[in-house]
Amino acid sequence: MSAFRRSVVSVLSSVVLAGGLAVGAAGPASAAGCPSSASPVINGASAHWSLRCANGKLLVSGWVQDTSMDGKCAKVRIHPNEGLPKFPTACSSGVRQSFSYEFPGAERADVRLAVA
C-alpha cells in the first residue's frame, strides 16, 4: 500500500471513529418517521419530542430542559431528511424551552438530545 493511500485510509478511519464517538456522547436518538415520540434523559438534560406528518410536512415539537448547574446547555439536534437542521437550546438549571418546527417535504428526522 502506498504512503498516500495509507494516509487516506488513516484519515477516513479517524473521521469514522470521531463520528462514532460524537454519536455516543450525544445520548439517545430517534431516527424516526411519523408518528413517533421520545422522552430521553441524560446527565444534565431531559427532553420530549414528537414527530407528526401532515400536508406534506414533518412537524417536530416538544421541549428541552437543562437539569444541571454545570454551565452547559441542553440541546436538541433535529436533522430532517429534507431541510435545514434546528437546534432548540435551554441554558441554566431548571430552564425549559419549548419548540415547534415544520419541515416541508421531510418524512423523517434524526433527533438527539445533547449537553454542550
Secondary structure, 3 states (H helix, E strand, C coil): CCHHHHHHHHHHHHHHHHHHHHHHHHCCEEEEECCEEECCEECCEEEEEEEEEECCEEEEEEEEEECCCCCCEEEEEEEECCCCCECCEEECCCCEEEEEEEEECCCEEEEEEEEC
